[in-house]
């Protein structure tokens, strides 16, 4: 039977506007992953930062929606001992 990575991995990042300023209160969520994933979401902090926890290593698509409906999206690979880092531009 193949080995399956069931450990928890972190995806951390920042939501920024087109000028590089942090965007607070953006909803950040997963739209795709290597296996079924629960509805995971977070709000970006005042400095635009966020953290999501995922099960299993692999590529995840992270999307955000700002309070004024701008959308940003990026793909990041989670796995290993360090958090995966992603920057979402809106």
Phi and psi in radians as a Rosetta constraint file:
Dihedral C 1 N 2 CA 2 C 2 CIRCULARHARMONIC -1.164 0.35
Dihedral N 2 CA 2 C 2 N 3 CIRCULARHARMONIC 2.578 0.35
Dihedral C 2 N 3 CA 3 C 3 CIRCULARHARMONIC -1.287 0.35
Dihedral N 3 CA 3 C 3 N 4 CIRCULARHARMONIC 2.396 0.35
Dihedral C 3 N 4 CA 4 C 4 CIRCULARHARMONIC -2.084 0.35
Dihedral N 4 CA 4 C 4 N 5 CIRCULARHARMONIC 2.313 0.35
Dihedral C 4 N 5 CA 5 C 5 CIRCULARHARMONIC -1.463 0.35
Dihedral N 5 CA 5 C 5 N 6 CIRCULARHARMONIC 1.851 0.35
Dihedral C 5 N 6 CA 6 C 6 CIRCULARHARMONIC -1.885 0.35
Dihedral N 6 CA 6 C 6 N 7 CIRCULARHARMONIC 0.228 0.35
Dihedral C 6 N 7 CA 7 C 7 CIRCULARHARMONIC -1.317 0.35
Dihedral N 7 CA 7 C 7 N 8 CIRCULARHARMONIC 2.876 0.35
Dihedral C 7 N 8 CA 8 C 8 CIRCULARHARMONIC -1.604 0.35
Dihedral N 8 CA 8 C 8 N 9 CIRCULARHARMONIC 2.394 0.35
Dihedral C 8 N 9 CA 9 C 9 CIRCULARHARMONIC -2.185 0.35
Dihedral N 9 CA 9 C 9 N 10 CIRCULARHARMONIC 2.652 0.35
Dihedral C 9 N 10 CA 10 C 10 CIRCULARHARMONIC -1.836 0.35
Dihedral N 10 CA 10 C 10 N 11 CIRCULARHARMONIC 2.479 0.35
Dihedral C 10 N 11 CA 11 C 11 CIRCULARHARMONIC -2.047 0.35
Dihedral N 11 CA 11 C 11 N 12 CIRCULARHARMONIC 2.080 0.35
Dihedral C 11 N 12 CA 12 C 12 CIRCULARHARMONIC -2.082 0.35
Dihedral N 12 CA 12 C 12 N 13 CIRCULARHARMONIC 2.733 0.35
Dihedral C 12 N 13 CA 13 C 13 CIRCULARHARMONIC -3.083 0.35
Dihedral N 13 CA 13 C 13 N 14 CIRCULARHARMONIC -2.905 0.35
Dihedral C 13 N 14 CA 14 C 14 CIRCULARHARMONIC -2.476 0.35
Dihedral N 14 CA 14 C 14 N 15 CIRCULARHARMONIC 2.531 0.35
Dihedral C 14 N 15 CA 15 C 15 CIRCULARHARMONIC -1.817 0.35
Dihedral N 15 CA 15 C 15 N 16 CIRCULARHARMONIC 2.178 0.35
Dihedral C 15 N 16 CA 16 C 16 CIRCULARHARMONIC -2.245 0.35
Dihedral N 16 CA 16 C 16 N 17 CIRCULARHARMONIC 2.643 0.35
Dihedral C 16 N 17 CA 17 C 17 CIRCULARHARMONIC -1.450 0.35
Dihedral N 17 CA 17 C 17 N 18 CIRCULARHARMONIC -3.106 0.35
Dihedral C 17 N 18 CA 18 C 18 CIRCULARHARMONIC -1.094 0.35
Dihedral N 18 CA 18 C 18 N 19 CIRCULARHARMONIC -0.374 0.35
Dihedral C 18 N 19 CA 19 C 19 CIRCULARHARMONIC -1.660 0.35
Dihedral N 19 CA 19 C 19 N 20 CIRCULARHARMONIC 0.009 0.35
Dihedral C 19 N 20 CA 20 C 20 CIRCULARHARMONIC 1.597 0.35
Dihedral N 20 CA 20 C 20 N 21 CIRCULARHARMONIC 0.103 0.35
Dihedral C 20 N 21 CA 21 C 21 CIRCULARHARMONIC -1.383 0.35
Dihedral N 21 CA 21 C 21 N 22 CIRCULARHARMONIC 2.478 0.35
Dihedral C 21 N 22 CA 22 C 22 CIRCULARHARMONIC -1.149 0.35
Dihedral N 22 CA 22 C 22 N 23 CIRCULARHARMONIC 2.558 0.35
Dihedral C 22 N 23 CA 23 C 23 CIRCULARHARMONIC -2.015 0.35
Dihedral N 23 CA 23 C 23 N 24 CIRCULARHARMONIC 1.914 0.35
Dihedral C 23 N 24 CA 24 C 24 CIRCULARHARMONIC -1.405 0.35
Dihedral N 24 CA 24 C 24 N 25 CIRCULARHARMONIC 2.807 0.35
Dihedral C 24 N 25 CA 25 C 25 CIRCULARHARMONIC 1.094 0.35
Dihedral N 25 CA 25 C 25 N 26 CIRCULARHARMONIC 0.421 0.35
Dihedral C 25 N 26 CA 26 C 26 CIRCULARHARMONIC -1.457 0.35
Dihedral N 26 CA 26 C 26 N 27 CIRCULARHARMONIC 2.426 0.35
Dihedral C 26 N 27 CA 27 C 27 CIRCULARHARMONIC -1.371 0.35
Dihedral N 27 CA 27 C 27 N 28 CIRCULARHARMONIC 2.221 0.35
Dihedral C 27 N 28 CA 28 C 28 CIRCULARHARMONIC -2.089 0.35
Dihedral N 28 CA 28 C 28 N 29 CIRCULARHARMONIC 2.277 0.35
Dihedral C 28 N 29 CA 29 C 29 CIRCULARHARMONIC -2.672 0.35
Dihedral N 29 CA 29 C 29 N 30 CIRCULARHARMONIC 2.900 0.35
Dihedral C 29 N 30 CA 30 C 30 CIRCULARHARMONIC -1.606 0.35
Dihedral N 30 CA 30 C 30 N 31 CIRCULARHARMONIC 2.434 0.35
Dihedral C 30 N 31 CA 31 C 31 CIRCULARHARMONIC -2.027 0.35
Dihedral N 31 CA 31 C 31 N 32 CIRCULARHARMONIC -0.231 0.35
Dihedral C 31 N 32 CA 32 C 32 CIRCULARHARMONIC -2.776 0.35
Dihedral N 32 CA 32 C 32 N 33 CIRCULARHARMONIC 2.637 0.35
Dihedral C 32 N 33 CA 33 C 33 CIRCULARHARMONIC -2.799 0.35
Dihedral N 33 CA 33 C 33 N 34 CIRCULARHARMONIC 3.082 0.35
Dihedral C 33 N 34 CA 34 C 34 CIRCULARHARMONIC -1.277 0.35
Dihedral N 34 CA 34 C 34 N 35 CIRCULARHARMONIC -0.231 0.35
Dihedral C 34 N 35 CA 35 C 35 CIRCULARHARMONIC -2.699 0.35
Dihedral N 35 CA 35 C 35 N 36 CIRCULARHARMONIC 3.012 0.35
Dihedral C 35 N 36 CA 36 C 36 CIRCULARHARMONIC -0.966 0.35
Dihedral N 36 CA 36 C 36 N 37 CIRCULARHARMONIC 2.431 0.35
Dihedral C 36 N 37 CA 37 C 37 CIRCULARHARMONIC -2.281 0.35
Dihedral N 37 CA 37 C 37 N 38 CIRCULARHARMONIC 2.560 0.35
Dihedral C 37 N 38 CA 38 C 38 CIRCULARHARMONIC -1.253 0.35
Dihedral N 38 CA 38 C 38 N 39 CIRCULARHARMONIC 2.931 0.35
Dihedral C 38 N 39 CA 39 C 39 CIRCULARHARMONIC -1.233 0.35
Dihedral N 39 CA 39 C 39 N 40 CIRCULARHARMONIC 1.696 0.35
Dihedral C 39 N 40 CA 40 C 40 CIRCULARHARMONIC -1.886 0.35
Dihedral N 40 CA 40 C 40 N 41 CIRCULARHARMONIC 2.292 0.35
Dihedral C 40 N 41 CA 41 C 41 CIRCULARHARMONIC -2.597 0.35
Dihedral N 41 CA 41 C 41 N 42 CIRCULARHARMONIC 2.721 0.35
Dihedral C 41 N 42 CA 42 C 42 CIRCULARHARMONIC -2.548 0.35
Dihedral N 42 CA 42 C 42 N 43 CIRCULARHARMONIC 2.793 0.35
Dihedral C 42 N 43 CA 43 C 43 CIRCULARHARMONIC -1.810 0.35
Dihedral N 43 CA 43 C 43 N 44 CIRCULARHARMONIC 2.405 0.35
Dihedral C 43 N 44 CA 44 C 44 CIRCULARHARMONIC -1.211 0.35
Dihedral N 44 CA 44 C 44 N 45 CIRCULARHARMONIC 2.515 0.35
Dihedral C 44 N 45 CA 45 C 45 CIRCULARHARMONIC -1.343 0.35
Dihedral N 45 CA 45 C 45 N 46 CIRCULARHARMONIC -3.118 0.35
Dihedral C 45 N 46 CA 46 C 46 CIRCULARHARMONIC -1.019 0.35
Dihedral N 46 CA 46 C 46 N 47 CIRCULARHARMONIC -0.533 0.35
Dihedral C 46 N 47 CA 47 C 47 CIRCULARHARMONIC -1.597 0.35
Dihedral N 47 CA 47 C 47 N 48 CIRCULARHARMONIC 0.179 0.35
Dihedral C 47 N 48 CA 48 C 48 CIRCULARHARMONIC 1.463 0.35
Dihedral N 48 CA 48 C 48 N 49 CIRCULARHARMONIC -0.072 0.35
Dihedral C 48 N 49 CA 49 C 49 CIRCULARHARMONIC -1.355 0.35
Dihedral N 49 CA 49 C 49 N 50 CIRCULARHARMONIC 2.724 0.35
Dihedral C 49 N 50 CA 50 C 50 CIRCULARHARMONIC -2.691 0.35
Dihedral N 50 CA 50 C 50 N 51 CIRCULARHARMONIC 2.824 0.35
Dihedral C 50 N 51 CA 51 C 51 CIRCULARHARMONIC -2.438 0.35
Dihedral N 51 CA 51 C 51 N 52 CIRCULARHARMONIC 2.320 0.35
Dihedral C 51 N 52 CA 52 C 52 CIRCULARHARMONIC -2.128 0.35
Dihedral N 52 CA 52 C 52 N 53 CIRCULARHARMONIC 2.542 0.35
Dihedral C 52 N 53 CA 53 C 53 CIRCULARHARMONIC -1.938 0.35
Dihedral N 53 CA 53 C 53 N 54 CIRCULARHARMONIC 2.277 0.35
Dihedral C 53 N 54 CA 54 C 54 CIRCULARHARMONIC -2.231 0.35
Dihedral N 54 CA 54 C 54 N 55 CIRCULARHARMONIC 2.700 0.35
Dihedral C 54 N 55 CA 55 C 55 CIRCULARHARMONIC -1.785 0.35
Dihedral N 55 CA 55 C 55 N 56 CIRCULARHARMONIC 2.281 0.35
Dihedral C 55 N 56 CA 56 C 56 CIRCULARHARMONIC 1.577 0.35
Dihedral N 56 CA 56 C 56 N 57 CIRCULARHARMONIC 2.451 0.35
Dihedral C 56 N 57 CA 57 C 57 CIRCULARHARMONIC -1.420 0.35
Dihedral N 57 CA 57 C 57 N 58 CIRCULARHARMONIC 2.701 0.35
Dihedral C 57 N 58 CA 58 C 58 CIRCULARHARMONIC 2.524 0.35
Dihedral N 58 CA 58 C 58 N 59 CIRCULARHARMONIC -3.046 0.35
Dihedral C 58 N 59 CA 59 C 59 CIRCULARHARMONIC -1.515 0.35
Dihedral N 59 CA 59 C 59 N 60 CIRCULARHARMONIC 2.301 0.35
Dihedral C 59 N 60 CA 60 C 60 CIRCULARHARMONIC -2.173 0.35
Dihedral N 60 CA 60 C 60 N 61 CIRCULARHARMONIC 2.469 0.35
Dihedral C 60 N 61 CA 61 C 61 CIRCULARHARMONIC -1.711 0.35
Dihedral N 61 CA 61 C 61 N 62 CIRCULARHARMONIC 2.153 0.35
Dihedral C 61 N 62 CA 62 C 62 CIRCULARHARMONIC -1.918 0.35
Dihedral N 62 CA 62 C 62 N 63 CIRCULARHARMONIC 2.317 0.35
Dihedral C 62 N 63 CA 63 C 63 CIRCULARHARMONIC -2.233 0.35
Dihedral N 63 CA 63 C 63 N 64 CIRCULARHARMONIC 2.675 0.35
Dihedral C 63 N 64 CA 64 C 64 CIRCULARHARMONIC -2.355 0.35
Dihedral N 64 CA 64 C 64 N 65 CIRCULARHARMONIC 2.722 0.35
Dihedral C 64 N 65 CA 65 C 65 CIRCULARHARMONIC -2.339 0.35
Dihedral N 65 CA 65 C 65 N 66 CIRCULARHARMONIC 2.168 0.35
Dihedral C 65 N 66 CA 66 C 66 CIRCULARHARMONIC -1.417 0.35
Dihedral N 66 CA 66 C 66 N 67 CIRCULARHARMONIC 2.875 0.35
Dihedral C 66 N 67 CA 67 C 67 CIRCULARHARMONIC -0.997 0.35
Dihedral N 67 CA 67 C 67 N 68 CIRCULARHARMONIC -0.455 0.35
Dihedral C 67 N 68 CA 68 C 68 CIRCULARHARMONIC -1.741 0.35
Dihedral N 68 CA 68 C 68 N 69 CIRCULARHARMONIC 0.399 0.35
Dihedral C 68 N 69 CA 69 C 69 CIRCULARHARMONIC 1.225 0.35
Dihedral N 69 CA 69 C 69 N 70 CIRCULARHARMONIC 0.398 0.35
Dihedral C 69 N 70 CA 70 C 70 CIRCULARHARMONIC -1.414 0.35
Dihedral N 70 CA 70 C 70 N 71 CIRCULARHARMONIC 2.529 0.35
Dihedral C 70 N 71 CA 71 C 71 CIRCULARHARMONIC -2.129 0.35
Dihedral N 71 CA 71 C 71 N 72 CIRCULARHARMONIC 2.403 0.35
Dihedral C 71 N 72 CA 72 C 72 CIRCULARHARMONIC -2.246 0.35
Dihedral N 72 CA 72 C 72 N 73 CIRCULARHARMONIC 2.669 0.35
Dihedral C 72 N 73 CA 73 C 73 CIRCULARHARMONIC -2.619 0.35
Dihedral N 73 CA 73 C 73 N 74 CIRCULARHARMONIC 2.524 0.35
Dihedral C 73 N 74 CA 74 C 74 CIRCULARHARMONIC -2.707 0.35
Dihedral N 74 CA 74 C 74 N 75 CIRCULARHARMONIC 2.751 0.35
Dihedral C 74 N 75 CA 75 C 75 CIRCULARHARMONIC -1.923 0.35
Dihedral N 75 CA 75 C 75 N 76 CIRCULARHARMONIC 2.414 0.35
Dihedral C 75 N 76 CA 76 C 76 CIRCULARHARMONIC -2.425 0.35
Dihedral N 76 CA 76 C 76 N 77 CIRCULARHARMONIC 2.590 0.35
Dihedral C 76 N 77 CA 77 C 77 CIRCULARHARMONIC -1.814 0.35
Dihedral N 77 CA 77 C 77 N 78 CIRCULARHARMONIC 2.064 0.35
Dihedral C 77 N 78 CA 78 C 78 CIRCULARHARMONIC -1.653 0.35
Dihedral N 78 CA 78 C 78 N 79 CIRCULARHARMONIC 2.572 0.35
Dihedral C 78 N 79 CA 79 C 79 CIRCULARHARMONIC 2.588 0.35
Dihedral N 79 CA 79 C 79 N 80 CIRCULARHARMONIC 2.833 0.35
Dihedral C 79 N 80 CA 80 C 80 CIRCULARHARMONIC 1.475 0.35
Dihedral N 80 CA 80 C 80 N 81 CIRCULARHARMONIC -2.991 0.35
Dihedral C 80 N 81 CA 81 C 81 CIRCULARHARMONIC -1.513 0.35
Dihedral N 81 CA 81 C 81 N 82 CIRCULARHARMONIC -0.392 0.35
Dihedral C 81 N 82 CA 82 C 82 CIRCULARHARMONIC -1.718 0.35
Dihedral N 82 CA 82 C 82 N 83 CIRCULARHARMONIC 2.595 0.35
Dihedral C 82 N 83 CA 83 C 83 CIRCULARHARMONIC -1.071 0.35
Dihedral N 83 CA 83 C 83 N 84 CIRCULARHARMONIC 2.521 0.35
Dihedral C 83 N 84 CA 84 C 84 CIRCULARHARMONIC -1.347 0.35
Dihedral N 84 CA 84 C 84 N 85 CIRCULARHARMONIC 2.376 0.35
Dihedral C 84 N 85 CA 85 C 85 CIRCULARHARMONIC -1.904 0.35
Dihedral N 85 CA 85 C 85 N 86 CIRCULARHARMONIC 2.423 0.35
Dihedral C 85 N 86 CA 86 C 86 CIRCULARHARMONIC -2.486 0.35
Dihedral N 86 CA 86 C 86 N 87 CIRCULARHARMONIC 2.537 0.35
Dihedral C 86 N 87 CA 87 C 87 CIRCULARHARMONIC -2.044 0.35
Dihedral N 87 CA 87 C 87 N 88 CIRCULARHARMONIC 2.192 0.35
Dihedral C 87 N 88 CA 88 C 88 CIRCULARHARMONIC -1.878 0.35
Dihedral N 88 CA 88 C 88 N 89 CIRCULARHARMONIC 2.102 0.35
Dihedral C 88 N 89 CA 89 C 89 CIRCULARHARMONIC -1.795 0.35
Dihedral N 89 CA 89 C 89 N 90 CIRCULARHARMONIC 2.352 0.35
